[in-house]
Amino acid sequence: MGNVGIVTGGGRGMGFSCAERVVGTVDTLLLVDIDEASAKEAASQLSSERTVVEPFVADVGDAAALGRLADRAAELGTLRSVAHAAGISPTMADWRKIVSVDLVGTALLAEALRPLATAGTAMVYFASMAPLIGRMDPEPELGAVLDDPLDGELLDKLREIVGESIEQPGIAYSWAKHGVQRFARAEAVRLGAAGARANSVSPGLIDTPQGRQEAASNPRIADMQRATPLGRLGQADELATVVAFLLSNDASFVNGIDVLVDGGVMAAITAQREKSAT
């Protein structure tokens, strides 16, 4: 029995980079991915003398699969770190699937793993800078809906309150990721009594296959890249470094916040908005 880490979406992109950072900090890492081949290949690359990396095939929207994940983690030891990087972006699905994976899937994972949380457990959920760009600031009625992601009527309630704009994948993605930011704050409160922590991280423009797919279909992304003060895309490892810090004991008093990792693009956008308003 030892310490256990979990990284979802660990077969590629930012998830794989997070897994690289978690290796060496736990005895066993459960590397979760929906694609079996990717999970096995990543696990074979990352296993080391210090950490056994075990592939685990699961869809984060499947509560039964997440229950099995929790059972396996409990068999292996004490849950210490969770990086939930699995998710889908606007070009990958319709609005219902986006909300179901990105927001509901986060809540399902947290519900499955919550009983395993103990002193020193840390969880990081992936959100996005999209809600900040979209200036998502829900009225209380919508906020209450977003704060109950396991409500079986969530999608219908979102459609009723937000209106037909929610059917645009980009809008659905922004609301879903705003929901993740809110969820992390609420989960931090729930886990605090156990001495466990929860935070979210909001990546900006990160150079991954998924990010390049989004850029190819959305010309605004090129504009945002040009507006980024650092003048470049972020790298997956730069994001993973922040996640690793949040999961570490060095961040033992960092709890219930969202960390924006965007190279300063939101600072530039905000400055431009303020200038235009004057």
C-alpha positions as CSV (number, residue, x, y, z in Angstrom):
1,M,0.0,0.0,0.0
2,G,1.4,3.4,-0.9
3,N,0.4,6.8,-2.3
4,V,-1.8,6.9,-5.4
5,G,-2.1,9.6,-8.1
6,I,-4.7,9.9,-10.9
7,V,-4.4,11.8,-14.1
8,T,-7.4,11.8,-16.5
9,G,-6.8,12.5,-20.2
10,G,-3.3,11.2,-19.6
11,G,-2.7,9.7,-23.0
12,R,-1.9,12.9,-24.8
13,G,-1.5,16.6,-24.6
14,M,-1.7,18.5,-21.3
15,G,-2.8,15.3,-19.5
16,F,0.3,13.4,-20.6
17,S,2.5,16.4,-19.5
18,C,0.7,16.4,-16.1
19,A,1.3,12.6,-15.8
20,E,5.0,13.2,-16.4
21,R,5.1,15.6,-13.5
22,V,3.1,13.4,-11.2
23,V,5.5,10.4,-11.8
24,G,8.0,10.3,-9.0
25,T,5.6,11.9,-6.5
26,V,3.4,8.9,-5.9
27,D,4.0,5.1,-5.7
28,T,1.3,4.3,-8.3
29,L,-0.2,6.5,-11.0
30,L,-3.5,5.5,-12.6
31,L,-3.3,7.0,-16.0
32,V,-6.9,7.4,-17.3
33,D,-7.9,7.8,-20.9
34,I,-10.9,6.9,-23.0
35,D,-8.5,5.5,-25.7
36,E,-7.0,2.2,-24.6
37,A,-4.0,2.3,-27.0
38,S,-3.1,5.8,-25.9
39,A,-3.4,4.9,-22.2
40,K,-1.2,1.8,-22.6
41,E,1.4,3.6,-24.7
42,A,1.7,6.5,-22.2
43,A,1.9,4.2,-19.2
44,S,4.7,2.3,-20.8
45,Q,6.6,5.5,-21.5
46,L,6.2,6.9,-18.0
47,S,6.6,3.9,-15.7
48,S,9.8,4.2,-13.6
49,E,11.5,2.6,-10.6
50,R,9.8,5.2,-8.3
51,T,6.3,5.0,-9.8
52,V,4.3,2.2,-11.3
53,V,2.0,3.7,-14.0
54,E,-1.1,1.7,-14.6
55,P,-3.3,2.4,-17.6
56,F,-7.0,2.7,-16.9
57,V,-9.5,3.0,-19.7
58,A,-12.6,5.0,-18.8
59,D,-15.0,7.7,-20.1
60,V,-15.2,10.4,-17.5
61,G,-18.9,10.7,-18.3
62,D,-19.5,7.0,-17.2
63,A,-20.3,6.9,-13.5
64,A,-19.8,3.2,-13.3
65,A,-16.4,3.4,-14.8
66,L,-15.4,6.1,-12.4
67,G,-16.7,3.9,-9.5
68,R,-14.3,1.2,-10.7
69,L,-11.5,3.8,-10.8
70,A,-12.2,4.8,-7.2
71,D,-12.2,1.1,-6.2
72,R,-8.9,0.5,-7.9
73,A,-7.3,3.6,-6.2
74,A,-8.5,2.4,-2.8
75,E,-7.0,-1.0,-3.5
76,L,-3.6,0.5,-4.2
77,G,-3.3,2.8,-1.3
78,T,-3.9,6.4,-0.2
79,L,-5.2,8.9,-2.7
80,R,-2.7,11.8,-2.9
81,S,-3.2,13.7,-6.2
82,V,-5.7,14.0,-9.0
83,A,-5.2,16.0,-12.2
84,H,-8.5,16.0,-14.1
85,A,-7.4,17.0,-17.6
86,A,-9.9,15.0,-19.7
87,G,-12.3,17.1,-21.6
88,I,-13.6,18.1,-25.0
89,S,-13.5,21.5,-26.8
90,P,-16.0,23.2,-29.1
91,T,-15.0,21.6,-32.4
92,M,-15.3,18.1,-30.9
93,A,-19.0,17.7,-30.1
94,D,-22.4,19.3,-29.8
95,W,-23.4,21.4,-26.9
96,R,-25.0,18.7,-24.8
97,K,-21.9,16.4,-25.1
98,I,-19.6,19.3,-24.2
99,V,-21.5,20.1,-21.0
100,S,-21.9,16.5,-20.1
101,V,-18.2,15.7,-20.4
102,D,-16.6,19.0,-19.2
103,L,-18.9,19.9,-16.3
104,V,-20.9,16.8,-15.4
105,G,-17.9,14.6,-15.9
106,T,-15.9,16.7,-13.5
107,A,-18.6,16.3,-10.9
108,L,-18.9,12.6,-11.5
109,L,-15.2,12.1,-11.0
110,A,-15.2,14.2,-7.8
111,E,-18.2,12.3,-6.4
112,A,-16.5,9.0,-7.0
113,L,-13.2,10.1,-5.4
114,R,-14.5,12.2,-2.6
115,P,-14.7,9.3,-0.1
116,L,-11.0,8.6,-0.7
117,A,-9.9,12.1,0.2
118,T,-7.8,12.4,3.3
119,A,-5.3,14.8,4.8
120,G,-2.9,15.8,2.0
121,T,-5.1,14.8,-0.9
122,A,-5.1,17.5,-3.6
123,M,-7.2,17.7,-6.7
124,V,-7.0,20.0,-9.8
125,Y,-9.8,20.3,-12.3
126,F,-9.1,21.8,-15.8
127,A,-11.3,24.8,-16.6
128,S,-10.4,27.4,-19.3
129,M,-9.9,31.1,-19.9
130,A,-13.0,31.0,-22.2
131,P,-15.4,32.1,-19.4
132,L,-13.2,35.1,-18.7
133,I,-13.1,36.1,-22.4
134,G,-16.8,35.6,-22.6
135,R,-17.3,37.5,-19.3
136,M,-19.6,34.8,-17.9
137,D,-21.3,36.3,-14.9
138,P,-24.5,34.4,-14.4
139,E,-27.6,35.6,-12.6
140,P,-28.5,33.7,-9.4
141,E,-30.9,31.4,-11.2
142,L,-28.3,30.2,-13.7
143,G,-25.6,30.1,-11.1
144,A,-27.8,27.7,-9.0
145,V,-28.2,25.4,-12.1
146,L,-24.5,25.4,-12.8
147,D,-23.8,24.6,-9.1
148,D,-25.9,21.4,-9.3
149,P,-24.1,19.6,-12.2
150,L,-25.5,16.1,-11.3
151,D,-29.1,17.2,-11.6
152,G,-30.6,15.0,-14.2
153,E,-32.4,18.0,-15.7
154,L,-29.2,20.1,-16.0
155,L,-29.2,20.3,-19.8
156,D,-32.8,21.2,-20.1
157,K,-32.5,23.8,-17.4
158,L,-29.5,25.4,-19.1
159,R,-31.4,25.5,-22.4
160,E,-34.4,27.1,-20.8
161,I,-32.4,29.8,-18.9
162,V,-29.6,30.6,-21.4
163,G,-31.8,30.2,-24.5
164,E,-30.8,29.0,-27.9
165,S,-27.3,30.5,-27.7
166,I,-26.3,27.6,-25.5
167,E,-26.6,25.4,-28.6
168,Q,-23.4,27.1,-30.0
169,P,-20.6,24.8,-28.9
170,G,-18.3,27.7,-28.0
171,I,-21.0,29.2,-25.7
172,A,-21.7,25.8,-24.1
173,Y,-18.0,25.3,-23.6
174,S,-17.6,28.6,-21.8
175,W,-20.6,28.0,-19.5
176,A,-19.3,24.4,-18.8
177,K,-15.9,25.6,-17.9
178,H,-17.3,28.4,-15.8
179,G,-19.2,25.7,-14.0
180,V,-15.9,23.8,-13.4
181,Q,-14.4,26.9,-11.8
182,R,-17.4,27.2,-9.5
183,F,-17.3,23.5,-8.8
184,A,-13.7,23.6,-7.6
185,R,-14.6,26.3,-5.1
186,A,-17.5,24.3,-3.8
187,E,-15.5,21.1,-3.6
188,A,-12.7,22.9,-1.7
189,V,-15.3,23.6,1.0
190,R,-16.6,20.0,1.0
191,L,-13.1,18.5,1.2
192,G,-11.7,20.9,3.8
193,A,-12.8,19.0,6.8
194,A,-10.8,16.0,5.6
195,G,-7.7,18.2,5.2
196,A,-7.9,17.8,1.4
197,R,-7.8,20.5,-1.2
198,A,-9.4,21.3,-4.6
199,N,-8.5,24.0,-7.2
200,S,-9.0,24.6,-10.8
201,V,-6.6,25.7,-13.5
202,S,-7.6,27.7,-16.6
203,P,-5.2,27.2,-19.5
204,G,-4.8,29.9,-22.1
205,L,-3.6,29.1,-25.6
206,I,-1.6,26.0,-25.2
207,D,0.2,24.3,-28.1
208,T,-1.5,20.8,-28.2
209,P,-3.2,18.8,-31.0
210,Q,-6.5,19.8,-29.5
211,G,-5.5,23.4,-29.3
212,R,-4.4,23.4,-32.9
213,Q,-7.7,21.9,-34.0
214,E,-9.6,24.7,-32.3
215,A,-7.3,27.3,-33.9
216,A,-7.9,25.9,-37.4
217,S,-11.6,26.5,-37.0
218,N,-11.7,29.8,-35.1
219,P,-9.8,32.8,-36.5
220,R,-10.3,34.7,-33.2
221,I,-7.7,32.4,-31.7
222,A,-5.0,33.8,-34.0
223,D,-6.0,37.3,-32.9
224,M,-5.6,36.3,-29.2
225,Q,-2.2,34.8,-29.9
226,R,-1.1,38.0,-31.4
227,A,-2.5,39.8,-28.3
228,T,-0.6,37.6,-25.9
229,P,2.1,39.8,-24.3
230,L,4.6,36.9,-24.4
231,G,4.0,36.6,-28.1
232,R,3.7,32.9,-28.3
233,L,1.6,29.9,-27.4
234,G,2.1,28.2,-24.1
235,Q,3.6,24.7,-23.9
236,A,1.9,21.8,-22.2
237,D,4.7,21.3,-19.8
238,E,4.4,25.0,-18.7
239,L,0.8,24.3,-17.7
240,A,1.7,21.0,-16.1
241,T,4.3,22.7,-13.9
242,V,1.5,24.8,-12.4
243,V,-0.7,21.8,-11.9
244,A,2.2,19.9,-10.2
245,F,2.7,22.8,-7.8
246,L,-1.0,22.9,-6.9
247,L,-0.9,19.1,-6.2
248,S,2.3,19.4,-4.1
249,N,2.7,20.0,-0.4
250,D,4.3,23.3,-1.4
251,A,0.8,24.5,-2.1
252,S,-0.7,23.1,1.1
253,F,-2.6,26.3,1.9
254,V,-3.8,27.0,-1.7
255,N,-7.4,25.9,-1.8
256,G,-10.6,26.8,-3.7
257,I,-9.1,29.1,-6.4
258,D,-8.8,29.1,-10.1
259,V,-5.3,29.7,-11.5
260,L,-5.1,31.4,-14.9
261,V,-2.1,30.3,-17.0
262,D,-2.4,32.3,-20.2
263,G,0.8,34.2,-20.9
264,G,-1.0,37.4,-20.1
265,V,-3.5,37.4,-22.9
266,M,-6.4,38.2,-20.4
267,A,-4.4,41.1,-19.1
268,A,-4.1,42.4,-22.6
269,I,-7.7,41.9,-23.4
270,T,-8.8,43.5,-20.2
271,A,-6.6,46.5,-20.8
272,Q,-8.1,46.9,-24.3
273,R,-11.6,46.7,-23.1
274,E,-10.9,49.3,-20.4
275,K,-9.3,51.5,-23.1
276,S,-12.3,51.1,-25.4
277,A,-14.7,52.0,-22.6
278,T,-13.0,55.4,-21.9
